[in-house]
């Protein structure tokens, strides 16, 4: 097997991106204190080599925690919430915003360290790592602004049928937050930040990869929020998250990852009817290329959709349907483009394909390719399937049929299954039968064809991307899915609502109540009953 084209230069790592010595994370955050860990640890390796011959690079270690630490963190969150009486859930909105602004300022000072660790830990390219950090900061600032607007809208009384109401959104309680490895900063914080700012207390465990990059931010979390509001643990989910769920004292499970993990954790909660779920799960987003599609644009967008961050995104295009009339031209040009992409280390200029962070991923992708080939498919591009220690070249596999694993499984890596179709009902029926329903990319120009298609597709998925690849952003737009792809909605606007509940004070229109409310407003003794307006 030819691997020459995928070897990366391991001896020329620019000084600014070198890790001088491994980062041995010895602290964790519980109850407002950065505790020192002296128990067992897990070594953290990068699949990026730092020398020759090839070998993974040891970049640090993290605590391998268990049930005792999980229970300590849970107790800290419970005490901080204090059945809704705690300092944080009863705090003025303006004061919670002040804490969040303090955090984001300290976070910004750690940009260089976090970006470097994003590259080493998960193989994300330098521009994409920088974008993830900057986008996360922007997300926090947008969340603060949206929270201000939410509070402004609530700074009033309503009256119906002789009853006044002062309606606001209140916290839910204790949130267990588990983020994904592919966006270990951005998507994790898209859960954690709105959960915190709405007055909940949190327990956060980083993903299996992209965990060391939380290290530079521990102090900022500790400095910015009251004790017990943010608790950060390290270790395996089954050792840390499972014991917490079994207590039944978690009010919200916030998870971006796999439905199997979400189901396993839900089942461990003894009172699942009390558990609110905020889940972003897997997807098998299709592209549908119609016969009148602009091929140049469609190929550009399908390259981005299938192979941005090596296809390791829930929003990636994971199967491509191409109309029979244009399949030959599409495949020829698409294959040439895929083979022209540059492979290298994350900091290499213009790199598009980078080492895979999961050591077993190349072998898994190889299994899918071999299964497809054994059932009648071919690899369309010349480089497809070429393998090295930390990568496998993206293979365009065609024709893919329903009995192939490449059709059935969410590959989450550099593999592009292609299906041709004559009748548009074929991809529509497949989507209806699928367990997933997040997004679709639709390529075409004829409005008489597009109109009924769009009207159907919006009922099969939650976002239809017209002549564009699937994606999450901009973060102000709703992010959710149908069936096994999601539960609740995330976006700057929606996440604040997902992590809160409408709650209100009601009173009949009489002299006693009018006088009492006027005194409450005048004395400003209540943080809830307030018409103060945040500018």
Order of alpha helices (4+ residues) and beta strands (2+ residues): beta-beta-beta-beta-beta-alpha-alpha-alpha-alpha-beta-beta-beta-alpha-beta-alpha-beta-alpha-beta-alpha-beta-beta-alpha-beta-alpha-alpha-beta-beta-beta-beta-alpha-beta-alpha-beta-beta-alpha-beta-beta-beta-alpha-beta-alpha
